[in-house]
Amino acid sequence: MRVVDPERFLADLHELRSFGAAGVGKGVVRPAYSEADIAARQWLAERMRDTGLRVEVDPMGNVFGLAEGPSLLLGSHSDSQPEGGWLDGALGVIAALEVARASRAAGGPPVSVVSFQDEEGRFGVTTGSTVWSGLLPIEKADGLKDHVGVTLADARAAMAGMVTGEVDPGQFTGFIEMHIEQGPTLDTTGEQIGVVTDIVGIRDMKITFEGQQNHAGTTPMHLRRDAFQAVSAFNSLLEERLRNVVTPQTVWTIGHVSLHPNASSIVPGRAVFSMQWRDADADRLVRMEAIIRETAQDVAAQRGMQLSYGPMLGLEPVHMDAHLQDALGRAARVHAPETWRKMPSGALHDATNVSRLMPVAMLFVPSIGGVSHTFEEDTDEADLVVGLKVLAEAVRSLA
């Protein structure tokens, strides 16, 4: 394969950042189906055509640049968090585009490119690849709502003019996703490359404590059925009960806390919050769920609360394909001989869904300070280029 062009690669990466550029540093605001996101996808489609790829856009807005015949699929996503950085997802898409260019110019193996839609979860968890992989029918997905009540059906209507139809996954021999680590391991150790061994599983559900709304000045503390105090007690008790079940890699998070009526002079009568947990072991995820539910029930009983749960969302842990892992490892030994490692991914990625359809693998480059999902997200450009070279070398060897 002809050597990839680092300057062209970095120029494209910076140009993609211009769609939704915001905040300090290299911040990006490009949520799924926003004007900036759609403009970025139109720009990507043109870049794919310039590369000689056939552009197809499925009903969800996943953008594919297809090589002729069976091909290896590379890519990631190009939507961002509401306040995100320039590399999360975008790196994998632009690296895929550059490798496809270089391979095509050299008469190398056919490489296709994808930018999945709504990986960042405006409407769920990796929504675009979830629908494409068959885990969620689009008719059901259309009823999903974002946090302000917009339905996915209404949001994706903005991309209707780009849609060409369904894209058959049977034409792809495998999928490799290059991504920033979004954690501190590589940056802390001074290493440049992570070859991913597996992606953690995730569980996410809403929990509601319903107590008694009351006057904040006249209700004695011992008589209160304060829903927020129930959340606080649940959080403290949960940490204690999980201690002997989890590992240092296990994580759990309470978020999206909503109090009603959320006023300074009213004891909150209802608290709704998200409960999310992640681990690479499926059995541990199940054990954690049992502890979470038991803990919530105990708190509700002790504090006179009514308890209810929303639907359980999530994905199973996924092990990376051994053959693709080996190709990435061999390439890392060439371009980062003393500065690479095998490692798990604590973040969720589109590769999890794609693994239902074909062999998958992932490649990490460092995140400075372990920071992501923020305007300050960044990676040294020399490390980005090393990652690009490892990806290209792996693709060449797989041919």
Beta strands, then each sheet from edge to edge (+ up, - down):
strand 1: 54-57
strand 2: 63-66
strand 3: 71-77
strand 4: 111-116
strand 5: 172-180
strand 6: 193-199
strand 7: 201-210
strand 8: 214-215
strand 9: 251-260
strand 10: 266-267
strand 11: 270-279
strand 12: 306-309
strand 13: 313-315
strand 14: 318-319
strand 15: 340-345
strand 16: 360-365
sheet 1: 1+ 2- 4+ 3+ 5+ 16+ 6- 14+
sheet 2: 1+ 2- 4+ 3+ 5+ 16+ 6- 15-
sheet 3: 9+ 11- 7+ 12-
sheet 4: 9+ 11- 7+ 13-
sheet 5: 8+ 10-
end
